[in-house]
Amino acid sequence: MIGFGVGSVAAVLVILLGLGLLNGDEQAVQPLHALLLMVCGFSVAGIWLVVRQWTLREWAAWVVPAAATVLVSMLVASGSVLHAFYADDLSLTTRELDVPPLWQFISAVRLLSFLWMLFLVVAIWGAIKHLHLRRPGERTNAVFYVGILAVMVVTAAVQAMASAGHAADATRAAARSGQAPPSYFGVEPEWVCIEPTTDPEKLNEDGGKLRPERPYLSFGSSDGQYLLWDTDGDGILKVPSKQTRSVPVDTGTASCPWTA
């Protein structure tokens, strides 16, 4: 009865918000926001329906494996999955990005946050059990648990790729417009002028031709090479750091002082 009462109050609040009756400016919330509120309320109520029916044996059978799954996911994610997607979208590698360990951990936490779909699945299962639509046996529990893990993996992978892809697109857009580039979990691209310290014709570029008169978006250096985003070739341009000098500038519209 308590769960039903809480759910009823939550439903009434969502309806009132949707109609704009609780807003000071008398404006209704957006349909998407109302839907998210309803999903959150349903998830909380459904999870409560599941947990309150658990015995000690079920706690051991579900919570311990779930906690182990999260810990394993953290270890896997500590390999910087988000950074790997981001780097691959920009034709780089995580080793070349050289992300600090702290930011790798933060990105791992962010990756786990993509598993919000798990709570909705558990809530649906709680509602099914509460309404006695199905009386699960041990085999059904096992199948449901495997299904949850599959949902977790697919959901996290799709959202991780979308997050990294959006960040990579924003970086490319900044490179084309000359604006300040966005950071991404410790990756801090910056505008630089690359000045040759030797004959420009003798530079050992990889991925294009260096134009010293214009700024480039730099991802730092790796293995003795500066990693630059080349808008001409829409890819990474690598130039030897022993043959050039990197000079930071404020924007991509600045003029580089180098002259032939």
C-alpha contacts under 8 A as a table, 3 or more apart, distances in Angstrom:
res1	aa1	res2	aa2	distance
1	M	4	F	5.00
1	M	5	G	6.11
2	I	5	G	5.06
2	I	6	V	6.18
3	G	6	V	5.19
3	G	7	G	6.06
3	G	45	A	6.59
3	G	48	W	7.78
3	G	49	L	7.71
4	F	7	G	5.09
4	F	8	S	6.07
5	G	8	S	5.07
5	G	9	V	6.24
6	V	9	V	5.22
6	V	10	A	6.16
7	G	10	A	5.08
7	G	11	A	6.12
7	G	41	G	7.17
7	G	42	F	7.56
7	G	45	A	6.59
8	S	11	A	5.08
8	S	12	V	6.24
9	V	12	V	5.15
9	V	13	L	6.22
10	A	13	L	5.13
10	A	14	V	6.24
10	A	41	G	6.64
11	A	14	V	5.16
11	A	15	I	6.27
11	A	38	M	7.21
11	A	41	G	7.94
12	V	15	I	5.11
12	V	16	L	6.16
13	L	16	L	5.09
13	L	17	L	6.06
14	V	17	L	5.09
14	V	18	G	6.00
14	V	34	A	6.44
14	V	37	L	6.85
14	V	38	M	6.82
15	I	18	G	5.00
15	I	19	L	6.24
16	L	19	L	5.14
16	L	20	G	6.19
16	L	21	L	5.36
16	L	22	L	6.14
17	L	20	G	4.94
17	L	21	L	6.06
17	L	22	L	5.56
17	L	23	N	6.85
17	L	28	A	6.32
17	L	29	V	6.35
17	L	34	A	7.59
18	G	21	L	7.78
18	G	28	A	5.16
18	G	29	V	5.35
18	G	30	Q	7.43
18	G	31	P	7.37
18	G	34	A	6.15
19	L	27	Q	7.82
19	L	28	A	5.20
19	L	29	V	7.59
20	G	23	N	5.31
20	G	26	E	5.18
20	G	27	Q	4.96
20	G	28	A	3.77
20	G	29	V	6.60
21	L	26	E	6.31
21	L	28	A	7.58
22	L	26	E	7.38
23	N	26	E	5.08
23	N	27	Q	6.25
23	N	28	A	7.21
24	G	27	Q	7.75
29	V	33	H	6.43
29	V	34	A	6.53
30	Q	33	H	5.30
30	Q	34	A	6.38
31	P	34	A	5.09
31	P	35	L	6.13
32	L	35	L	5.02
32	L	36	L	6.19
33	H	36	L	5.07
33	H	37	L	6.23
34	A	37	L	5.10
34	A	38	M	6.28
35	L	38	M	5.08
35	L	39	V	6.17
36	L	39	V	5.02
36	L	40	C	6.09
37	L	40	C	5.15
37	L	41	G	6.12
38	M	41	G	5.09
38	M	42	F	6.02
39	V	42	F	5.08
39	V	43	S	6.00
39	V	120	L	7.49
40	C	43	S	5.06
40	C	44	V	6.25
41	G	44	V	5.31
41	G	45	A	6.24
42	F	45	A	5.17
42	F	46	G	5.89
42	F	120	L	7.80
42	F	123	A	6.89
43	S	46	G	5.09
43	S	47	I	6.01
43	S	119	F	6.03
43	S	120	L	5.22
43	S	122	V	7.67
43	S	123	A	4.89
43	S	124	I	7.72
44	V	47	I	5.33
44	V	48	W	6.22
44	V	123	A	7.15
45	A	48	W	5.17
45	A	49	L	6.34
45	A	123	A	7.04
46	G	49	L	5.05
46	G	50	V	6.44
46	G	122	V	6.97
46	G	123	A	3.68
46	G	124	I	6.28
46	G	125	W	7.44
46	G	126	G	4.93
46	G	127	A	5.62
47	I	50	V	5.07
47	I	51	V	6.18
47	I	119	F	7.23
47	I	122	V	6.11
47	I	123	A	4.78
47	I	126	G	6.12
48	W	51	V	5.18
48	W	52	R	5.95
48	W	126	G	7.69
49	L	52	R	5.60
49	L	53	Q	6.70
49	L	123	A	7.75
49	L	126	G	5.23
49	L	127	A	6.85
49	L	130	H	6.63
50	V	53	Q	5.69
50	V	54	W	6.79
50	V	122	V	7.59
50	V	123	A	7.38
50	V	125	W	7.48
50	V	126	G	4.56
50	V	127	A	7.90
50	V	129	K	7.67
50	V	130	H	7.96
51	V	54	W	5.30
54	W	57	R	7.77
54	W	58	E	5.51
54	W	59	W	6.36
55	T	58	E	5.16
55	T	59	W	6.32
56	L	59	W	5.07
56	L	60	A	6.35
57	R	60	A	5.17
57	R	61	A	6.15
58	E	61	A	4.81
58	E	62	W	5.92
58	E	63	V	7.91
59	W	62	W	5.37
59	W	63	V	5.29
59	W	64	V	7.28
60	A	63	V	5.84
60	A	64	V	5.58
60	A	65	P	7.94
61	A	64	V	6.43
61	A	65	P	6.77
62	W	65	P	5.63
62	W	66	A	6.06
63	V	66	A	5.02
63	V	67	A	6.00
64	V	67	A	5.15
64	V	68	A	6.17
65	P	68	A	4.97
65	P	69	T	6.04
66	A	69	T	4.96
66	A	70	V	6.30
67	A	70	V	5.13
67	A	71	L	6.28
68	A	71	L	5.08
68	A	72	V	6.12
69	T	72	V	5.14
69	T	73	S	6.02
70	V	73	S	4.94
70	V	74	M	6.14
70	V	112	L	7.87
71	L	74	M	5.01
71	L	75	L	6.38
72	V	75	L	5.07
72	V	76	V	6.21
73	S	76	V	5.05
73	S	77	A	5.84
73	S	112	L	7.50
74	M	77	A	4.98
74	M	78	S	5.93
74	M	108	A	6.09
74	M	109	V	7.29
74	M	112	L	7.48
75	L	78	S	5.09
75	L	79	G	7.18
76	V	79	G	5.68
76	V	80	S	7.94
76	V	81	V	7.91
77	A	80	S	5.42
77	A	81	V	5.57
77	A	105	F	7.85
77	A	107	S	7.68
77	A	108	A	4.73
77	A	111	L	7.03
78	S	81	V	7.45
78	S	104	Q	5.86
78	S	105	F	5.64
78	S	107	S	7.76
78	S	108	A	5.47
79	G	104	Q	7.23
80	S	83	H	5.21
80	S	84	A	6.17
80	S	94	T	7.81
80	S	104	Q	5.38
80	S	105	F	7.74
80	S	107	S	6.68
80	S	108	A	6.57
81	V	84	A	5.00
81	V	85	F	6.39
81	V	107	S	7.94
81	V	108	A	7.51
81	V	111	L	7.92
81	V	160	A	7.81
82	L	85	F	5.27
82	L	86	Y	6.16
82	L	107	S	6.51
82	L	108	A	7.79
82	L	111	L	7.26
82	L	160	A	6.01
82	L	161	M	7.39
82	L	163	S	7.79
82	L	164	A	6.10
83	H	86	Y	4.94
83	H	87	A	5.87
83	H	94	T	6.20
83	H	104	Q	7.92
83	H	107	S	7.85
83	H	164	A	7.38
83	H	185	F	7.82
84	A	87	A	5.18
84	A	88	D	6.01
84	A	93	T	6.63
84	A	94	T	5.53
85	F	88	D	5.19
85	F	89	D	6.20
85	F	160	A	7.65
85	F	161	M	6.13
85	F	164	A	5.73
85	F	165	G	7.41
86	Y	89	D	5.27
86	Y	90	L	6.59
86	Y	161	M	7.97
86	Y	164	A	4.62
86	Y	165	G	6.39
86	Y	167	A	7.20
86	Y	168	A	6.05
87	A	90	L	5.16
87	A	91	S	6.14
87	A	92	L	4.60
87	A	93	T	5.19
87	A	94	T	6.05
87	A	97	L	7.42
88	D	91	S	4.92
88	D	92	L	5.40
88	D	93	T	6.21
89	D	92	L	7.48
89	D	164	A	7.80
89	D	165	G	6.64
89	D	168	A	6.41
90	L	168	A	6.55
90	L	235	G	6.94
90	L	236	I	7.32
91	S	235	G	6.82
91	S	236	I	6.56
92	L	96	E	6.58
92	L	97	L	7.44
92	L	236	I	7.59
93	T	96	E	5.24
93	T	97	L	6.50
94	T	97	L	5.02
94	T	98	D	6.33
94	T	99	V	7.33
95	R	98	D	5.25
95	R	99	V	7.90
96	E	221	S	7.42
96	E	222	S	5.45
97	L	187	V	7.00
97	L	219	F	6.82
97	L	220	G	7.52
97	L	222	S	7.86
99	V	103	W	6.66
99	V	104	Q	6.66
99	V	186	G	6.08
99	V	187	V	6.48
100	P	103	W	5.54
100	P	104	Q	6.47
100	P	186	G	6.86
101	P	104	Q	4.92
101	P	105	F	6.28
102	L	105	F	5.17
102	L	106	I	6.33
103	W	106	I	4.90
103	W	107	S	6.05
103	W	185	F	5.55
103	W	186	G	5.42
104	Q	107	S	5.13
104	Q	108	A	6.24
104	Q	185	F	7.39
104	Q	186	G	8.00
105	F	108	A	4.95
105	F	109	V	6.41
106	I	109	V	5.14
106	I	110	R	6.29
106	I	185	F	7.26
107	S	110	R	4.91
107	S	111	L	6.12
107	S	185	F	6.22
108	A	111	L	4.99
108	A	112	L	6.41
109	V	112	L	5.18
109	V	113	S	6.42
110	R	113	S	5.06
110	R	114	F	6.91
111	L	114	F	5.48
111	L	115	L	7.73
111	L	156	A	6.56
111	L	160	A	6.57
112	L	115	L	5.65
112	L	156	A	7.20
113	S	116	W	6.29
114	F	117	M	7.61
114	F	155	T	6.79
114	F	156	A	5.08
114	F	159	Q	6.41
114	F	160	A	7.49
115	L	118	L	5.65
115	L	119	F	7.92
115	L	152	M	5.55
115	L	155	T	6.37
115	L	156	A	5.74
116	W	119	F	5.72
116	W	120	L	7.24
117	M	120	L	5.25
117	M	121	V	6.41
117	M	151	V	7.42
117	M	152	M	7.13
117	M	155	T	6.99
118	L	121	V	5.20
118	L	122	V	6.31
118	L	148	I	6.56
118	L	151	V	6.92
118	L	152	M	6.10
119	F	122	V	5.16
119	F	123	A	6.06
120	L	123	A	4.99
120	L	124	I	6.25
121	V	124	I	5.21
121	V	125	W	6.38
121	V	148	I	7.18
122	V	125	W	5.04
122	V	126	G	6.17
123	A	126	G	4.97
123	A	127	A	6.29
124	I	127	A	5.15
124	I	128	I	6.26
125	W	128	I	5.04
125	W	129	K	6.25
126	G	129	K	5.21
126	G	130	H	6.03
127	A	130	H	5.03
127	A	131	L	6.11
128	I	131	L	5.36
128	I	132	H	6.19
128	I	133	L	5.37
128	I	134	R	6.51
129	K	132	H	4.96
129	K	133	L	6.26
129	K	134	R	6.13
129	K	135	R	6.83
130	H	133	L	7.78
132	H	135	R	6.52
136	P	139	R	7.71
136	P	140	T	5.32
136	P	141	N	6.29
137	G	140	T	5.21
137	G	141	N	6.22
138	E	141	N	5.09
138	E	142	A	6.32
139	R	142	A	5.14
139	R	143	V	6.30
140	T	143	V	5.09
140	T	144	F	6.05
141	N	144	F	5.08
141	N	145	Y	6.06
142	A	145	Y	5.09
142	A	146	V	6.24
143	V	146	V	5.20
143	V	147	G	6.12
144	F	147	G	4.92
144	F	148	I	6.21
145	Y	148	I	5.08
145	Y	149	L	6.42
146	V	149	L	5.13
146	V	150	A	6.28
147	G	150	A	5.06
147	G	151	V	6.23
148	I	151	V	5.07
148	I	152	M	6.16
149	L	152	M	4.99
149	L	153	V	6.27
150	A	153	V	5.27
150	A	154	V	6.16
151	V	154	V	5.28
151	V	155	T	5.82
152	M	155	T	5.32
152	M	156	A	6.01
153	V	156	A	5.31
153	V	157	A	6.05
154	V	157	A	5.19
154	V	158	V	6.13
155	T	158	V	5.37
155	T	159	Q	6.18
156	A	159	Q	5.33
156	A	160	A	5.84
157	A	160	A	5.11
157	A	161	M	6.17
158	V	161	M	5.36
158	V	162	A	6.23
159	Q	162	A	4.94
159	Q	163	S	6.02
160	A	163	S	5.12
160	A	164	A	6.17
161	M	164	A	5.23
161	M	165	G	5.84
162	A	165	G	5.05
162	A	166	H	6.05
163	S	166	H	5.29
163	S	167	A	6.35
164	A	167	A	5.14
164	A	168	A	6.12
165	G	168	A	5.09
165	G	169	D	6.10
166	H	169	D	5.11
166	H	170	A	6.22
167	A	170	A	5.08
167	A	171	T	6.25
167	A	182	P	7.55
167	A	184	Y	6.81
168	A	171	T	5.04
168	A	172	R	6.29
169	D	172	R	5.15
169	D	173	A	6.14
170	A	173	A	5.02
170	A	174	A	6.17
170	A	181	P	7.56
170	A	182	P	6.95
171	T	174	A	5.12
171	T	175	A	6.25
171	T	181	P	5.62
171	T	182	P	6.22
172	R	175	A	5.00
172	R	176	R	6.32
173	A	176	R	5.17
173	A	177	S	6.21
174	A	177	S	5.16
174	A	178	G	5.63
174	A	179	Q	4.97
174	A	180	A	6.32
174	A	181	P	5.27
174	A	182	P	7.82
175	A	178	G	5.34
175	A	179	Q	6.91
175	A	181	P	7.17
175	A	216	Y	7.64
175	A	217	L	6.18
175	A	229	W	7.26
175	A	231	T	6.83
175	A	252	G	7.17
176	R	231	T	6.31
177	S	252	G	7.41
178	G	251	T	5.86
178	G	252	G	3.74
178	G	253	T	5.34
179	Q	251	T	5.94
179	Q	252	G	6.15
179	Q	253	T	7.82
180	A	190	E	7.61
180	A	191	W	7.89
180	A	250	D	7.99
180	A	251	T	6.29
180	A	252	G	7.77
181	P	188	E	7.83
181	P	189	P	6.20
181	P	190	E	6.79
182	P	188	E	7.29
182	P	189	P	7.44
183	S	186	G	6.62
183	S	187	V	5.48
183	S	188	E	4.84
183	S	189	P	6.76
184	Y	187	V	5.03
184	Y	188	E	6.90
187	V	219	F	7.68
188	E	219	F	7.05
189	P	217	L	6.27
189	P	218	S	5.43
189	P	219	F	4.92
189	P	220	G	7.48
190	E	217	L	5.50
190	E	218	S	5.31
190	E	219	F	6.93
190	E	248	P	7.40
191	W	215	P	6.26
191	W	216	Y	5.64
191	W	217	L	4.63
191	W	218	S	6.00
191	W	248	P	5.97
191	W	249	V	5.53
191	W	250	D	6.48
191	W	251	T	5.97
191	W	252	G	6.02
192	V	215	P	5.39
192	V	216	Y	5.51
192	V	217	L	6.38
192	V	218	S	6.42
192	V	246	S	6.14
192	V	247	V	5.26
192	V	248	P	4.19
192	V	249	V	5.22
193	C	212	P	6.79
193	C	213	E	7.71
193	C	214	R	6.65
193	C	215	P	4.65
193	C	216	Y	6.28
193	C	246	S	5.82
193	C	247	V	5.03
193	C	248	P	6.27
193	C	249	V	6.79
193	C	256	C	5.78
194	I	212	P	5.69
194	I	215	P	7.23
194	I	216	Y	7.58
194	I	244	T	6.31
194	I	245	R	5.59
194	I	246	S	4.78
194	I	247	V	6.37
195	E	212	P	5.77
195	E	244	T	5.37
195	E	245	R	5.03
195	E	246	S	6.46
195	E	247	V	7.59
195	E	258	W	6.15
196	P	199	D	7.00
196	P	200	P	6.09
196	P	203	L	7.90
196	P	212	P	7.26
196	P	243	Q	5.94
196	P	244	T	4.14
196	P	245	R	6.27
197	T	243	Q	5.33
197	T	244	T	4.98
197	T	245	R	6.71
198	T	202	K	7.26
198	T	203	L	7.52
198	T	243	Q	5.86
198	T	244	T	7.29
199	D	202	K	5.40
199	D	203	L	6.97
200	P	203	L	5.37
203	L	239	V	7.31
203	L	240	P	7.48
203	L	243	Q	6.77
204	N	239	V	6.41
204	N	240	P	6.60
205	E	208	G	6.48
205	E	209	K	6.43
205	E	210	L	7.12
205	E	237	L	7.04
205	E	238	K	5.67
205	E	239	V	4.70
205	E	240	P	7.04
206	D	209	K	7.85
206	D	237	L	5.80
206	D	238	K	4.95
206	D	239	V	6.50
207	G	233	G	7.83
207	G	235	G	7.28
207	G	236	I	6.17
207	G	237	L	4.68
207	G	238	K	6.37
208	G	230	D	7.57
208	G	233	G	6.79
208	G	237	L	5.70
208	G	238	K	7.97
209	K	237	L	7.68
210	L	237	L	7.77
210	L	239	V	7.73
211	R	214	R	6.11
212	P	215	P	7.46
212	P	256	C	7.10
212	P	258	W	6.38
212	P	259	T	7.83
213	E	255	S	6.91
213	E	256	C	5.14
213	E	257	P	7.07
213	E	258	W	5.99
213	E	259	T	6.99
214	R	252	G	7.91
214	R	254	A	7.69
214	R	255	S	6.25
214	R	256	C	5.64
215	P	249	V	7.65
215	P	251	T	8.00
215	P	252	G	5.53
215	P	253	T	7.41
215	P	254	A	6.95
215	P	255	S	7.17
215	P	256	C	6.45
216	Y	228	L	5.97
216	Y	229	W	6.29
216	Y	230	D	6.91
216	Y	252	G	6.87
217	L	228	L	5.54
217	L	229	W	5.33
217	L	230	D	7.77
217	L	252	G	7.51
218	S	226	Y	7.19
218	S	227	L	5.71
218	S	228	L	4.49
218	S	229	W	6.43
219	F	226	Y	7.51
219	F	227	L	5.33
219	F	228	L	6.23
219	F	229	W	7.92
220	G	226	Y	5.87
220	G	227	L	5.80
220	G	228	L	7.88
221	S	224	G	6.47
221	S	225	Q	5.26
221	S	226	Y	4.26
221	S	227	L	5.64
221	S	241	S	7.71
222	S	225	Q	5.36
222	S	226	Y	6.60
222	S	227	L	7.28
224	G	240	P	5.90
224	G	241	S	5.50
224	G	242	K	7.12
225	Q	238	K	5.82
225	Q	239	V	5.26
225	Q	240	P	4.35
225	Q	241	S	5.06
226	Y	238	K	5.51
226	Y	239	V	5.36
226	Y	240	P	6.29
226	Y	241	S	5.92
227	L	236	I	6.51
227	L	237	L	6.11
227	L	238	K	5.03
227	L	239	V	7.16
228	L	236	I	5.55
228	L	237	L	5.01
228	L	238	K	6.18
229	W	234	D	7.22
229	W	235	G	5.81
229	W	236	I	4.75
229	W	237	L	5.98
230	D	233	G	5.65
230	D	234	D	5.56
230	D	235	G	5.45
230	D	236	I	5.76
230	D	237	L	5.74
231	T	234	D	4.57
231	T	235	G	6.84
233	G	236	I	7.99
239	V	243	Q	7.81
239	V	244	T	7.48
240	P	243	Q	5.48
240	P	244	T	6.48
241	S	244	T	5.11
241	S	245	R	6.55
242	K	245	R	7.80
249	V	252	G	7.65
249	V	254	A	6.91
250	D	254	A	7.08
251	T	254	A	5.67
